Amino acid sequence: GSHEVFPVKVVVSVTLADHRISDVRIVEHRQGKGREAERLVPLIVEHQSVELDVISGATYSSKVLLKAVELALTSASK
């Protein structure tokens, strides 16, 4: 899945196993100062959700990352 809102772009690969998120891999993350948003990846797997709080100081990148994962999951269910 991917999502882009200038200047942030995130492309992710989400792996599902037994209808659960088993892995999220960041393929591309073009960000300003939002690298800290990548800390959300293990939390997405742990909580099996994209309904997470954003990382302070990386709010924009966090939102774009979570949306990219959400879109990947949506396209997987079709």
Sequence and secondary structure as in RCSB ss.txt:
>XXXX:A:sequence
GSHEVFPVKVVVSVTLADHRISDVRIVEHRQGKGREAERLVPLIVEHQSVELDVISGATYSSKVLLKAVELALTS
ASK
>XXXX:A:secstr
 EEEETTEEEEEEEEEETTEEEEEEEEEEE SS GGGGGHHHHHHHHT S     TT HHHHHHHHHHHHHHHHH
HT 
